[in-house]
Amino acid sequence: MEIKPFEKKVWLSSPTMHGDELKYVTEAYETNWMSTVGKNINEVERLTCEKVGCKYAVALSAGTAALHLAVKLAGVKPGDKVFCTDMTFAATVNPVLYEKGEPVFIDTEYDTWNMDPKALEKAFEIYPDTKVVVVANLYGVPGKMDEIGEICKKHGAVMIEDAAESLGATYKGRQTGTFGTYNAISFNGNKIITGSSGGMLLTDDLDAANKARKWSTQSREDAPWYQHEEVGYNYRMSNVIAGVVRGQYPHLDEHIAQKKAIYMRYKEGFKGLPVSMNPYDESICEPNFWLSCMIIDKDAMCKQVRSDNEACYISEKGKSCPTEILEKFAAYNAEGRPIWKPMHMQPIYRMNPFITREGNGRARTNAYIAGGCSDVGADIYARGLCLPSDNKMTAEEQDMIIEIIRSCFE
Ligand SMILES: *Cc1c(COP(=O)(O)O)cnc(C)c1O
């Protein structure tokens, strides 16, 4: 196959509209419900409870807002340690800082690329008083929810589930976004369904849902005037945004099916190459396949070095690296992305504890230096990348992407 640049850019993951979104937005406009109250909001909350199987859903301006309110509901106070997924988008963790808590990063496991229960257990050994755990499902693949849930229970800790990337994914038949006491989903523009922005807090606790509703609308007390007893936020979802989400919901399963087909096509196309896809155990979970990712075998990595804001590599026959592949994607007008850089490697979090299966991940052991790598997050970050996963990508375009990757290993 001759590789040539795409005329139309092939995206990592872009919004896919279907028509009804405009109908509901127009309805909001024509009935003048152009605020944070209205039928679209009620409907998307109802649809979410119906789909996910939670009792209450509170529609908010963003997934990050949902996570912030979840951290508040979990009772995080200044100085409290909070165990957090390490290899995730920063929005999982930043809300802990909003409440002046201290994130402690828990290393990743290779089976699902999520929080390692063994490292979490280790963290409770080191910081036994920790009372809150924030766990994300990366790229739509559920983490080891049973193990993590058990450990939280054993230590009396509250679990917050960041299901922003995994709406519609199931773990042992149960939807993600229901495993935590408080859970967050997102309708950001690149997620599996979108409102252009928006998010939700999900919980089975009526009291918590009511508090979130109140906090998200400036914490107004029941009085004839603006009366306030606690700090408030302007976090409620707009009825216009909710119209977009409402129009998207009927297409969630269709988007998942398209994303799954993309994942399977990559998997098939990579046969014979020294790479594999982001893994999951099909006997335990069904991801939503939001992003397809790949990881290069250790012995097929050419030399690659990354500074804080640049990368370079030395090209080698039969080998490649994420930097080479991403540069080639860009040259052919396709969008890939590095694996989300782990939080323990981020300058802002350089002083925060990082716990691996072995214990303190900040103290590099001899085993680590000798190549018996104990920092799983850094390893996946070095060898992995997110592939173009747009559900509007054609099979021909995807074949070309696969061919581009193949050429990197020649
Ligand atoms: C997108 C995302 C968020 C934040 O959601 P927003 O709606 O963009 O605020 C949080 N966590 C993860 C893992 C995400 O991917």
The ligand as an SDF file (V2000), in Angstrom:
LIG
                    3D

 15 15  0  0  0  0  0  0  0  0999 V2000
  -11.8560   14.2500   30.6630 C   0  0  0  0  0  0  0  0  0  0  0  0
  -11.4690   13.7440   31.9680 C   0  0  0  0  0  0  0  0  0  0  0  0
  -11.8060   14.3920   33.1580 C   0  0  0  0  0  0  0  0  0  0  0  0
  -12.4040   15.7620   33.2010 C   0  0  0  0  0  0  0  0  0  0  0  0
  -13.6250   15.9240   32.6240 O   0  0  0  0  0  0  0  0  0  0  0  0
  -14.0270   17.3840   32.0980 P   0  0  0  0  0  0  0  0  0  0  0  0
  -15.4660   17.2010   31.7510 O   0  0  0  0  0  0  0  0  0  0  0  0
  -13.1610   17.6960   30.9380 O   0  0  0  0  0  0  0  0  0  0  0  0
  -13.8450   18.3410   33.2190 O   0  0  0  0  0  0  0  0  0  0  0  0
  -11.4800   13.8030   34.3570 C   0  0  0  0  0  0  0  0  0  0  0  0
  -10.8120   12.6470   34.4020 N   0  0  0  0  0  0  0  0  0  0  0  0
  -10.4470   12.0020   33.2920 C   0  0  0  0  0  0  0  0  0  0  0  0
   -9.7290   10.7020   33.4220 C   0  0  0  0  0  0  0  0  0  0  0  0
  -10.7430   12.5320   32.0430 C   0  0  0  0  0  0  0  0  0  0  0  0
  -10.3210   11.9050   30.9340 O   0  0  0  0  0  0  0  0  0  0  0  0
  1  2  1  0
  2  3  1  0
  2 14  2  0
  3  4  1  0
  3 10  2  0
  4  5  1  0
  5  6  1  0
  6  7  2  0
  6  8  1  0
  6  9  1  0
 10 11  1  0
 11 12  2  0
 12 13  1  0
 12 14  1  0
 14 15  1  0
M  END
$$$$
